[in-house]
């Protein structure tokens, strides 16, 4: 599992009050290839997803905070986004949020007979996740230590959605800033 740099920890500190004021949670923050991505989500007890209006407002407010405090060295493009329906699981708290959902996990051991594990996430603890998988004699639960996970994500399962209910998908808003490049 990945850990944040001091710069990303500072970004998290700056974004937290903005997210809180908007009734959102910080899902994740990552800085890769010149893009600083701030992923915001609704609290786990909320049925509705993040709207584009939420993200546009959050993008403006986060951009202001980052311009004022300048926590990330160099040039970058800021993206404020939702994690989407098939979201990456990089931290124990990500797994905790997704209990009851189907997840796909790729193990870091390339020599493992079963390098990929797909099943229902039934529990987590400080060291790993418990996944219910289909075995030859029916469902079995398998504990997967976080230290053995290369990548993990939720798996979106299509189901009948009542008419008029928008799907909880991925939305993105980008914002301007003195150090940030604009993206559309």
C-alpha positions in Angstrom: 0.0 0.0 0.0 1.2 3.5 -0.8 2.1 6.3 1.5 1.9 10.1 0.9 4.8 12.4 0.6 5.1 15.4 3.0 3.9 17.6 0.1 0.8 15.5 -0.4 0.2 15.4 3.4 0.2 19.2 3.3 -2.2 19.3 0.3 -4.5 17.0 2.3 -4.4 19.4 5.2 -5.3 22.3 2.9 -8.1 20.4 1.1 -9.7 18.9 4.2 -11.6 22.1 5.4 -12.7 22.8 1.8 -14.1 19.3 1.4 -15.7 19.4 4.9 -17.4 22.7 4.2 -18.9 21.2 1.0 -20.1 18.1 2.8 -17.6 15.9 1.0 -14.8 13.5 2.0 -11.3 13.3 0.6 -11.1 10.0 -1.1 -7.5 10.2 -2.3 -4.8 12.7 -3.4 -2.1 11.7 -5.9 0.6 13.5 -7.8 1.8 11.7 -11.0 3.3 12.9 -14.2 2.6 16.6 -13.6 -1.0 16.1 -12.5 -2.1 16.7 -8.9 -5.4 14.8 -8.6 -7.7 15.5 -5.7 -10.5 12.9 -5.5 -13.6 13.9 -3.5 -16.6 11.7 -2.7 -19.8 12.0 -0.7 -19.8 10.5 2.8 -20.3 6.7 2.9 -23.8 7.1 4.4 -25.0 9.2 1.4 -26.8 7.6 -1.5 -26.2 10.5 -3.9 -22.9 10.9 -5.8 -20.7 14.0 -6.3 -22.1 16.4 -8.8 -20.2 18.4 -11.4 -21.3 21.6 -9.6 -19.8 20.2 -6.4 -16.5 19.5 -8.2 -16.4 22.9 -10.0 -16.9 24.8 -6.7 -14.3 22.5 -5.0 -11.9 23.0 -7.8 -12.0 26.8 -7.5 -11.7 26.7 -3.7 -8.9 24.1 -3.7 -7.0 26.0 -6.4 -7.2 29.2 -4.2 -5.8 27.3 -1.2 -2.9 25.8 -3.2 -2.1 29.1 -4.8 -2.0 30.8 -1.4 0.1 28.1 0.4 2.1 26.6 -2.5 2.6 23.1 -1.0 3.7 21.3 -4.2 7.0 22.2 -5.9 7.1 22.7 -9.7 4.4 23.0 -12.3 1.4 20.8 -12.2 -2.2 20.5 -13.5 -4.8 20.4 -10.8 -7.7 17.9 -11.3 -10.5 17.8 -8.8 -12.5 14.6 -9.5 -14.7 11.9 -8.0 -13.2 8.5 -7.7 -15.7 7.0 -10.1 -17.6 3.7 -10.0 -14.6 1.6 -10.5 -12.3 3.2 -8.0 -8.8 2.4 -7.0 -8.3 1.0 -3.5 -4.8 2.2 -2.3 -5.3 2.6 1.5 -7.0 0.5 4.2 -9.7 3.2 4.6 -10.5 2.8 0.9 -11.2 -0.9 1.5 -13.2 -0.1 4.6 -15.5 2.2 2.6 -16.2 -0.5 0.0 -17.2 -3.5 2.2 -20.0 -5.4 0.5 -18.8 -4.6 -3.0 -17.1 -6.7 -5.6 -13.4 -6.0 -5.8 -10.6 -7.1 -8.2 -7.1 -7.5 -6.7 -3.8 -8.1 -8.4 -1.2 -9.5 -6.1 2.4 -8.3 -6.2 3.9 -11.8 -6.4 4.2 -12.5 -10.1 4.9 -16.2 -9.4 1.7 -16.8 -7.5 -0.6 -19.4 -9.0 -3.6 -17.1 -8.4 -2.2 -13.6 -9.0 -5.7 -12.2 -9.4 -8.4 -12.3 -6.8 -12.0 -11.2 -7.6 -14.8 -11.5 -5.0 -16.9 -9.6 -2.5 -15.1 -7.6 0.1 -16.5 -8.8 3.4 -14.2 -7.2 6.0 -10.9 -5.4 6.6 -8.5 -4.9 9.4 -5.2 -3.1 9.8 -3.3 -5.7 7.8 -5.5 -6.9 5.1 -8.9 -7.5 3.4 -11.2 -10.5 3.7 -12.6 -11.5 0.2 -15.4 -14.0 -0.4 -14.5 -15.9 -3.6 -16.1 -18.7 -5.4 -14.3 -22.0 -4.6 -14.9 -25.4 -6.2 -17.2 -26.3 -3.3 -18.9 -22.9 -3.0 -17.9 -19.6 -1.5 -14.8 -19.3 0.7 -13.3 -16.4 2.5 -9.7 -15.5 1.7 -7.5 -13.0 3.7 -5.3 -10.9 1.5 -2.6 -8.9 3.3 -2.3 -5.3 2.1 1.5 -5.9 1.8 0.8 -8.4 -1.0 -1.5 -6.2 -3.1 -0.1 -4.6 -6.2 -3.4 -3.1 -7.4 -7.0 -3.2 -6.3 -10.2 -1.6 -7.5 -14.0 -2.0 -7.1 -15.8 -3.7 -9.9 -19.0 -2.0 -11.2 -21.8 -4.4 -11.6 -24.6 -3.3 -14.0 -28.0 -3.6 -12.4 -31.5 -2.2 -13.0 -31.5 1.4 -11.8 -34.8 3.0 -11.1 -35.7 5.5 -13.8 -34.6 9.0 -12.9 -31.8 7.8 -10.6 -28.5 9.1 -11.9 -25.6 6.6 -11.7 -22.8 7.4 -9.3 -20.1 7.9 -11.9 -16.9 9.7 -12.3 -16.9 13.4 -12.8 -13.9 15.8 -13.2 -13.4 19.5 -12.8 -10.1 21.3 -13.4 -9.2 24.7 -12.0 -6.8 27.5 -12.8 -3.9 28.6 -10.6 -0.7 30.5 -10.7 1.5 27.4 -10.8 -1.0 25.1 -12.5 -1.6 24.6 -16.1 -5.2 24.7 -17.3 -6.9 21.5 -18.6 -10.3 21.2 -20.1 
